[in-house]
Amino acid sequence: MNKARSTALLERARQVIPGGVNSPVRSFRSVGGGPLFIKKGEGCRLIDEDGNSFIDYIGSWGPLILGHRPKCVIEAIEAVLEIGTSFGAPTEREIVLAEAIRDAYPTMEMVRLVNSGTEAAMSALRVARGYTGRDLAIKFEGCYHGHVDSLLVKAGSGLATLGLSDSAGVPAAFAATTISLPYNDLGAVEAAFANHRGKIACVMIEPVVGNMGCVPPAPGFLEGLRKICTREGALLIFDEVMCGFRVAYGGAQERYGVKADMTALGKIIGGGLPIAAYGGRAEVMNYIAPVGPIYQAGTLSGNPLAVSAGLAMLKYLKEHPEVYETLERRTAALCSDELPGVTVNRVGSMFTFFFTNEPVTDWESAKKCDTARFGEFFRHMLERGVYLAPSQFEAGFVGLAHEDADIEATREAARQFFAV
């Protein structure tokens, strides 16, 4: 595979961008080799600057459920360019998008639009503390909620990929407000509440984890969290930045039948453009300025470009519920082979090939994976035109643009690796 132009661009990028990338996982550091610089996306494929074509299972880390450049989203973006890209003032489109989100997530009685998943998680945490008058928050090891100072404690995503358990620059006092517990361990949650009675504002969780690889909730785990939070007067926050609108139209809450007090959603509500949202019960959301004492703001929040793209995406998904049946079938086919030394986790169209013989149910079991072997697998697949997440600790995503032939080609490439 020719990588001459990508290699040259990386050297150029390193002169002006730390590490040559604007997000650490893109560096390929954990899988070896240098990153590919992408020139174009079309359907389920990425084309790099050297003209190499790849079947894409990242999908901009989840939101491109319809693939790259779906017609409905492109037409919506083109139409809104006639009126402008940002006003810093309210538009009707913002209301329509908030109503569409509420339609899919009835627990989000009120919605505030922001610009990124990090902002959504950070704001939800602030609201939980302001609403309850408590300072402590529970999160789970391997769950990543954006680069919020107090939540970068045993986080997943890039921190897991780079072998970091924390981040420099985070004051100890900030980290001390976060209690990090093992995922899928209700006993640990009960103990934390017993040890900090009346001090815990919220439990924040990826109900389907995507940031230590795809890890589903154990039966009864989410239901148990709901019961504990209700009993203790703490808010249950679902970070559905990855799984929202992906594992079902109503996300994990629809799939598992568990209601959150607050929810964070990410860029899928913008058709892949930069946007996010958080919301919850009206009683809670009315604590936010200008009607309440909790401040949160953003100049580009609800900008018409991202809002219009998101409306087109959500409209398509609502009008074509068969999308989820297709995604379920194709992802199941992708994950159907028994690969030696590999445990496959899947929820809907999210999946991960974990290079371990043991079940992966939390961060402790995930980090036992053979990351060197995964790196070999990643490079093998890339050479055969399959673009997986460049980290053992990230989920992959199947989109509607993936055809059965793409799935079969991917399976055959994987079989070749294990046949050697």
C-alpha positions in Angstrom: 0.0 0.0 0.0 1.4 3.4 -1.0 1.5 5.8 1.9 3.9 8.4 0.6 1.6 11.4 0.7 0.2 10.5 4.1 3.7 10.1 5.4 4.7 13.5 4.1 1.6 15.1 5.4 2.3 13.7 8.9 5.8 15.2 8.9 4.3 18.5 7.9 1.5 18.3 10.5 4.0 17.6 13.3 5.5 21.0 12.8 2.3 22.8 13.7 0.0 20.2 15.5 1.0 18.3 18.6 1.9 14.8 17.4 0.5 15.7 14.0 -3.1 14.9 14.9 -6.0 16.8 16.5 -7.1 13.9 18.6 -4.7 11.3 20.1 -6.2 8.1 19.0 -5.8 9.2 15.3 -2.0 8.9 15.8 -1.9 5.1 15.3 0.6 5.0 18.2 -0.9 1.9 19.8 -1.2 -0.1 16.5 2.1 0.9 14.8 2.7 2.8 11.6 1.6 6.3 10.8 -2.0 7.6 10.4 -3.6 7.9 7.0 -4.7 11.3 5.9 -8.2 11.1 4.5 -9.2 12.9 1.3 -12.8 11.8 0.9 -15.5 9.7 2.3 -18.2 8.1 0.1 -20.8 5.6 1.3 -19.0 3.1 3.5 -15.6 3.9 2.1 -12.7 6.2 3.0 -10.2 7.3 0.3 -6.9 8.5 1.6 -4.5 11.1 0.0 -2.6 8.3 -1.8 -5.8 7.1 -3.4 -6.2 3.9 -1.3 -9.8 2.9 -0.6 -11.0 1.3 2.7 -14.2 -0.1 4.1 -14.7 2.2 7.0 -15.9 0.8 10.4 -15.2 4.0 12.3 -17.9 6.2 10.7 -16.5 9.3 12.4 -16.7 7.3 15.7 -20.3 6.4 15.4 -22.5 9.1 14.0 -22.4 8.2 10.3 -25.1 5.6 10.6 -26.2 6.3 7.0 -22.6 6.3 5.7 -20.5 9.2 4.3 -22.3 11.9 2.5 -25.9 10.5 2.6 -28.1 12.3 0.1 -30.6 13.6 2.7 -27.9 15.2 4.8 -26.0 16.7 2.0 -29.2 18.3 0.6 -30.1 19.7 4.0 -26.6 21.3 4.3 -26.8 22.7 0.8 -30.2 24.3 1.5 -29.2 25.9 4.8 -26.1 27.5 3.2 -28.6 29.9 1.5 -29.5 31.5 4.8 -26.2 31.4 6.8 -24.1 29.2 9.1 -24.3 30.8 12.5 -26.3 33.7 14.0 -25.7 33.5 17.8 -29.5 33.9 18.1 -32.5 31.5 18.2 -33.9 29.9 15.2 -37.0 27.7 14.7 -34.8 24.8 13.6 -33.5 24.5 17.1 -37.0 24.0 18.4 -37.7 21.4 15.8 -34.5 19.4 16.6 -35.2 19.6 20.4 -38.7 18.3 19.7 -37.4 15.4 17.5 -34.9 14.5 20.3 -37.7 14.5 22.9 -39.8 12.3 20.6 -37.1 9.7 20.5 -36.1 10.1 24.2 -39.2 10.9 26.2 -37.1 11.2 29.4 -35.5 14.3 27.8 -38.5 16.6 28.5 -36.3 19.6 27.9 -33.1 19.8 25.8 -30.1 22.2 25.6 -28.0 22.1 22.4 -24.2 22.3 22.7 -21.3 21.7 20.4 -19.6 18.5 21.5 -20.1 15.4 23.6 -17.6 16.8 26.1 -19.7 19.9 26.6 -22.8 17.8 27.0 -21.3 15.5 29.6 -19.7 18.5 31.4 -22.9 20.4 31.5 -25.0 17.5 32.6 -22.6 16.9 35.5 -22.8 20.6 36.5 -26.6 20.5 36.4 -26.6 17.4 38.6 -24.5 19.1 41.2 -26.4 22.3 41.1 -29.8 20.5 41.3 -28.9 18.2 44.1 -26.6 20.5 46.0 -24.0 17.7 46.2 -20.4 17.6 44.9 -19.5 14.0 44.3 -20.1 12.0 41.1 -19.7 8.3 40.3 -18.3 7.2 37.0 -17.1 3.8 35.8 -13.6 2.6 34.9 -13.1 2.6 31.1 -16.0 4.9 30.5 -15.0 8.1 28.7 -17.1 11.2 29.0 -15.0 13.7 27.1 -12.0 15.6 28.4 -13.7 17.1 31.4 -11.2 17.6 34.2 -13.0 15.8 36.9 -14.0 12.9 34.7 -10.5 12.1 33.4 -10.2 9.5 36.1 -9.6 5.9 34.9 -11.2 6.9 31.6 -11.3 5.0 28.4 -10.8 6.1 24.8 -7.5 7.8 24.1 -6.4 7.5 27.7 -6.8 3.7 27.5 -5.2 3.6 24.1 -2.1 5.5 25.2 -1.8 3.6 28.5 -2.7 6.5 30.7 -5.0 6.3 33.7 -5.2 10.0 34.3 -4.2 13.3 32.6 -1.6 15.8 33.6 -3.0 19.2 34.3 -6.0 18.0 36.3 -5.8 19.3 39.9 -6.1 16.6 42.5 -9.0 18.5 44.0 -11.0 18.1 40.8 -10.3 14.4 40.6 -11.2 14.0 44.2 -14.8 14.8 43.4 -15.1 11.7 41.2 -15.6 8.2 42.5 -14.5 5.7 39.8 -15.9 2.2 40.1 -15.8 -1.1 38.1 -18.3 -1.3 35.3 -21.1 -3.9 35.8 -20.5 -4.0 39.6 -23.6 -3.0 41.5 -22.0 -4.0 44.8 -19.4 -1.3 44.4 -22.1 1.3 43.7 -24.0 0.3 46.8 -20.8 0.6 48.9 -20.0 4.0 47.5 -23.3 5.4 48.4 -23.1 3.8 51.9 -19.6 5.5 52.4 -20.7 8.9 51.1 -24.3 9.1 52.3 -26.0 12.3 51.0 -23.0 13.5 49.1 -23.3 11.9 45.7 -25.0 14.0 43.1 -25.1 11.6 40.2 -24.0 8.4 38.6 -22.8 8.9 35.0 -22.4 5.9 32.7 -22.1 4.8 29.1 -25.0 2.4 29.2 -23.4 0.6 26.3 -19.6 1.3 26.6 -17.8 2.2 23.4 -14.6 3.7 24.9 -12.9 0.6 26.2 -14.2 -1.3 23.3 -17.9 -2.3 23.1 -19.0 -3.6 26.5 -22.6 -4.2 27.2 -24.3 -3.8 30.5 -24.8 -7.0 32.4 -28.4 -8.1 32.9 -29.9 -6.1 35.7 -27.0 -3.6 36.0 -28.8 -0.6 34.5 -32.0 -1.5 36.4 -30.0 -1.7 39.6 -28.4 1.7 39.0 -31.9 3.2 38.4 -33.2 1.7 41.7 -30.2 3.0 43.7 -30.2 6.5 42.3 -34.0 6.8 43.0 -33.5 5.6 46.5 -30.5 7.9 47.2 -31.8 11.0 45.6 -29.0 11.1 43.0 -29.4 11.6 39.3 -28.8 8.8 36.8 -27.0 10.3 33.7 -26.7 8.2 30.6 -23.9 9.3 28.3 -25.3 8.1 25.0 -22.9 10.1 22.8 -21.9 6.8 21.1 -24.9 4.6 21.5 -27.6 7.2 21.1 -29.8 6.7 18.0 -27.5 3.8 17.1 -28.4 0.7 19.2 -32.1 1.8 18.7 -33.9 4.9 17.6 -34.3 5.7 21.3 -30.8 4.5 22.1 -30.0 2.4 25.2 -33.0 3.6 27.1 -35.3 2.1 24.4 -33.2 -1.0 24.0 -33.0 -1.8 27.8 -36.1 -0.1 29.0 -34.3 1.9 31.7 -35.1 5.6 32.1 -32.3 8.1 32.9 -32.8 11.4 34.7 -30.5 13.1 32.2 -29.0 12.1 28.9 -26.1 13.3 26.8 -26.2 12.9 23.1 -23.4 13.5 20.5 -22.8 14.2 16.9 -25.2 11.7 15.5 -27.9 14.4 16.1 -26.0 16.6 13.6 -25.6 13.9 10.9 -21.9 13.9 11.8 -21.5 17.6 12.1 -20.2 19.1 15.4 -23.2 19.3 17.7 -24.4 17.6 20.9 -27.2 17.9 23.5 -28.1 17.2 27.0 -31.5 17.0 28.5 -33.7 15.5 31.2 -36.7 16.1 33.3 -38.1 19.6 33.1 -37.8 20.0 36.8 -34.1 19.5 36.5 -33.5 21.4 33.3 -35.2 24.5 34.6 -32.2 25.0 37.0 -30.3 26.1 33.9 -29.8 29.8 33.1 -31.6 32.0 32.1 -34.4 30.5 34.2 -32.2 29.0 36.9 -28.9 29.6 38.7 -26.7 27.1 36.7 -24.8 28.8 33.9 -23.9 27.2 30.6 -23.6 28.9 27.2 -22.1 28.6 23.7 -22.0 30.9 20.7 -22.3 28.2 18.2 -24.8 26.1 20.1 -27.7 25.3 17.8 -26.1 26.6 14.7 -28.3 26.1 11.6 -25.8 24.1 9.7 -25.5 21.2 12.2 -29.1 21.5 13.2 -30.3 21.1 9.7 -28.1 18.1 9.0 -29.2 16.5 12.2 -32.9 17.0 11.4 -32.4 15.3 8.1 -30.7 12.4 9.7 -33.3 11.9 12.4 -36.1 12.3 10.0 -34.7 9.5 7.8 -34.2 7.2 10.8 -37.7 7.7 12.1 -39.3 7.2 8.7 -37.2 4.0 8.0 -37.2 1.9 11.2 -36.1 -1.0 9.1 -32.6 0.6 9.2 -32.1 -0.9 12.6 -33.1 -4.4 11.5 -30.6 -4.2 8.6 -27.8 -2.9 10.9 -28.5 -5.7 13.4 -28.4 -8.4 10.7 -25.2 -7.1 9.0 -23.3 -6.6 12.2 -24.3 -10.0 13.5 -22.9 -11.5 10.2 -19.7 -9.5 10.6 -19.2 -10.9 14.1 -20.4 -14.4 13.4 -17.0 -16.1 12.8 -15.3 -17.9 15.7 -11.7 -16.4 15.6 -9.1 -18.1 17.7 -8.0 -16.1 20.7 -10.7 -13.5 20.2 -13.8 -12.5 22.2 -16.3 -10.6 20.2 -18.7 -8.2 21.9 -21.6 -6.7 20.0 -24.7 -4.5 20.8 -26.7 -3.6 17.8 -24.3 -2.1 15.2 -21.5 -1.5 17.7 -18.8 -4.2 18.0 -15.2 -5.0 19.1 -12.8 -7.8 18.5 -11.1 -8.2 21.8 -7.8 -10.2 21.6 -8.4 -12.3 24.6 -10.0 -15.7 25.3 -11.8 -14.4 28.4 -15.2 -12.6 28.4 -14.8 -8.8 28.5 -17.3 -7.2 30.9 -15.3 -4.3 32.4 -12.0 -2.4 32.3 -10.1 -5.0 34.2 -11.0 -7.8 31.7 -10.5 -5.4 28.7 -7.0 -4.5 29.6 -5.9 -8.1 29.6 -6.1 -8.1 25.8 -3.1 -8.8 23.7 -2.7 -5.3 22.3 0.4 -6.2 20.2 -1.5 -9.0 18.5 -4.4 -6.5 17.9 -1.9 -4.2 16.3 -0.8 -6.9 13.9 -4.5 -7.6 13.1 -5.2 -3.9 12.5 -2.2 -3.6 10.1 -3.2 -6.8 8.3 -6.8 -5.5 7.8 -5.6 -2.1 6.7 -3.4 -3.6 4.0 -6.5 -5.4 2.7 -8.6 -2.4 2.6 -10.4 -2.5 5.9 -10.2 0.5 8.2 -10.9 -0.5 11.9 -10.5 1.7 14.9 -6.8 2.1 15.5 -7.0 1.0 19.1 -8.0 -2.2 20.9 -10.1 -0.1 23.2 -12.5 1.5 20.8 -15.8 0.2 19.3 -16.4 -0.3 15.6 -19.6 0.7 13.8 -21.5 -0.8 11.0 -23.6 1.7 8.9 -26.4 1.4 6.4 -24.0 2.0 3.5 -22.2 -1.3 4.3 -23.5 -3.9 1.8 -23.4 -7.6 2.4 -20.4 -7.8 0.0 -18.5 -5.4 2.2 -19.2 -7.5 5.3 -18.1 -10.7 3.5 -14.9 -9.0 2.3 -14.1 -8.0 5.8 -14.7 -11.5 7.2 -12.5 -13.0 4.5 -9.7 -10.6 5.3 -10.0 -11.5 9.0 -10.0 -15.2 8.2 -6.7 -14.8 6.2 -5.0 -13.3 9.3 -5.9 -16.3 11.5 -5.0 -18.8 8.7 -1.4 -17.7 8.6 
